[in-house]
Amino acid sequence: MNPKFLKTTSVIVLILILVIPHMAIALSQTTIPELKPGYTRAYISPILLDDEFWKHGAYVEDSSLLSIGKPDPVEFEIADVEFGQVLIIMSRTTSPIVLKGKVLGLIANLPTHMYNVVIAWITRDQLNKLGSTPGVLAILPDIRLDVLVNKEQKVLRELLDKDPVLAEILEAGGSGQGTHHYTVEVTGAYDVWTQYGIRGEGVKLAIIDTGVDYGSPGLGLEAIARDEYGLPLIFDASSLGLVLTPVKATVLTDGYIRVNYSDLYVFQPPYYVFRWTNRLYVRFTGCGGRSGWLTVPDTWYIGNITFNPSVPIKFGLAYQYISTSLGTLYYTIPVIVVDSSGDGYYDTLYADTTTALYLVRWALAVCNVTIPGTLGTTPDFSFADEEPITYGNEVIARDLDGDGIRDYSVGALAGYVYDAAFVILLEKLGTWKELMPQTQPLYGYSTASVIMYETWRYEPVAMVWPGLDPYGDYVVLEYDYHSHGTYCANTAAGRDFYAQTGYGARSISGQAPAAKIAASPALYFGTTAVSIYFFSGFDLATPYGDGSRYLWPNLLVNPWIAFEGYEWTWVYTGEHQVDITSNSWGISGWALWGWNTGSDPYSVIYDYTILTSGTMHFVAVGNGGPGYGTVSSPASSSFAIGVGAATEFTYRPLYGYWPGSSRNVITWSNRGPTELGVLTSSPP
């Protein structure tokens, strides 16, 4: 960790020095609760008894706020089963082996200082059996992150609709003094830059959110945080950017390849795989809606791209969801992977962004959206004009009008992916290749339905896999399905990018523009927890050593070892991946369920990873104020730093108002303390 960063946290360290001895004494005198031999019934959340939970596979407060849902039933048919993602709270002394035969699949086994948190898929029929399993203390619903993010933005939009003056002020920006956006002056960041010469150098910040679009003008390749191997710390925790590449293309003599679409199948998040056709799909839900299919030729132009002729070029389609203020965009992006170095392993990706942009232009025309330039006005079915994407050059974005600013992005090559939907495991086992030829085009399966009706030795296990499969079966394009994560990344550590504001050209630099940014798009709170462990320096304990890298040489060749009966616990490896994580979300609902004490699973996870690794987690306290004690989880944890929203009213005279109260907690921000009396929240 950077010494300068350590100095900035000295106050926090002093507080911990005072608090930790008392906590250690308390823990040493406390017996971890165990179920008595005669009583083996665990607490089961009432939400798990509601049909709505099983309809969505997680707790969804308002289904209209889902960014990613089931595929359009008009276009696609699905073989599905009823299942849900849950948190199983277990005694620390109970092995997860007792869950065998009682869950569909194991997402993660996460240790803490109070109890173990097991994230798993289960069916409704398995609920009672789990509840009577010795060592199982509680079964709780997992929660969809996209619904909570969309809810917060919906509340804010409704507030601004009622107060047009406030909306105009927020749109205009700040006082207009200086060359930077006023927020860096309010927070004091500008003073730190100029007086101490510190702009975040040597610090790695992970954005655990809806994803980060590194093609954003304020980010780019230079902003990517990297690990000790030089790989990008881009961890797709929910497999949202997973692209299967099952088709071995035939190389022709005139710079073309031929694609046999009968071998093509496509992954649609969160957990569906469909047999495909010779068409690209696009759909937009805004302005009355529009959807269509583009028939593509069986030959694609590759020109003079470098590839090893002894290793087949492999073709696939990325399927992306983009949630916007106008509606949700669904579309497909043609992709190939090749071996460009000649060592026999796949190392380079090409994405046909021109043809993909054609679909976007066609879909958004229904809302009269203007996209600059002429690129993508017609499809070109070509990879020859695309930039080779490999490690060290991960960002896939295009400047459409020649002004030096990236206008269109399809994401970035991920360094790592978590197989939370078991799609990669089933691909490596050959399940999809066996199943798809028997399947009608545009008919698909949820991975849960395949797992349920296959004969397994044990349940499948989610694991960390490489972002670019060296054997060419898949590649991962990390992207932001909402824009929320990208906004957070730019706010925290965006580079010095100048833009027109209400007061002329201003730098919209983030607070620490020299910090490096890691990213983890997540769809469930369970996978945000996995992200916390990953970035805090935890990894899987495997039969070959602690860490997924020990597993890959065996797992990539023989995925059946995932069923061998190991505990697959996450353990601390001795060094964290990042210094700080940013978590701009929270679970106000825990308060309604009696779990907002700081001892709820998410708060405990945050406390444990902070105390074990030294990674500091910053968490939003929520926008459900102004009530006393409304801080949400996991900001209610004892050691995470909760962040609230503050006022900045010095610009009010510009609109004919008195200056007002400046730099106080704003009305809608949640407030502390927690039920344990811990004060965690503070304005930014």
TAFEN-V727785 format. One line per field, one symbol per residue. phi: phi as a letter, one per 40 degrees, with the letter a starting at -180 (. if undefined). psi: psi as a letter, one per 40 degrees, with the letter a starting at -180 (. if undefined). A space follows every 10 residues. Layout:
# TAFEN-V727785
phi = ???
psi = ???
This chain:
# TAFEN-V727785
phi = .cdcccccbc cccccccccd dccccccccb cccbccdcbb bccbddcccc cccccbgacb cacccccbbc ddcccbbbcb bcaacbbbcb dccbccdccc gbbcaccabb cbcbacbbba cbcccccccc cbcdgccabb ccbccccccc cccccccccc ccbccccccc cchccgcgbb cccccccgcc ccdccbgbbh dgbbbbcbac hbcccddcbg cccccbcccg cccbbccbfc bcbcbccccc cccbgbbbbc ccccbbcbcc abbbcbbcbc baabccfgga aabbcbccbb cbfbccaccc bdcbbabcbb bbcbccibbb abbcabbacc cgcgbcabbb bccccccdcc dcccccbfcc bcgbdgcbcb fabcccccba chaccbabcc bgcgbcbbbb hacccabbcc bgccdccccg ccccccccbc dgbabccccc ccbcbbcacc bcacbccbcc cgcaabbcab cbhcccdccc ccacccbcac bcbgcbcbdc cbcbccbcaa cbbbcccccc cdccccgcac cbcbichccc cddccccbcc ccbcgccfcc bcchaccbcb bbbcaabccd cccgbbcgbc dcccdccccc ccbgccbbbc chbbccccgc dcccccccbc ccbbbbcabc cddcbgbcdg cbgbccdccc bcccccgccb cacc
psi = ihdddddeed dddddddddd ddddddddeh hhhihidehf hihhhddeeh dddddeeihh dhdeehdhai iheddiihhi ihiihihhhi idehiedeeh eeidihdihh iiediihhhi hiiddedddd dehhehdihi iiihdddddd dddddddddd degddddddd ddaaeehaei idddddeedd dddddefhee hehhhhhhae ihheeideba ddehiiaeee ihghhgeefd ehhhgehhih hiefeiihhh eeehihhhie fihihaafii iihheifeih iihhhiiehi hebfihihee hhhhiihihi hhhiddahhh iihhiiiihe eeeeiheiih hgdddddddd dddeddefhh hiaehediie fiedeihhhi hegehgiihd eeeehhdhie aihidiihge eeddddddee dddddddeii iehiiidddd ddeihidaii hhihiidhhe eediihhhih ededdddddd ddfiighhih aefahihfia dgeeiihiih hididddddd dddddeeiih hieeihhddd dddddddgee eeeeeidfih iheehididi ihggiigddd ddefffeeei dddddddddd ddeehhhhhh eiffafihfe hiieeeidei hihahiigee edddeeiida hifihidehi iaiieeehhe iii.
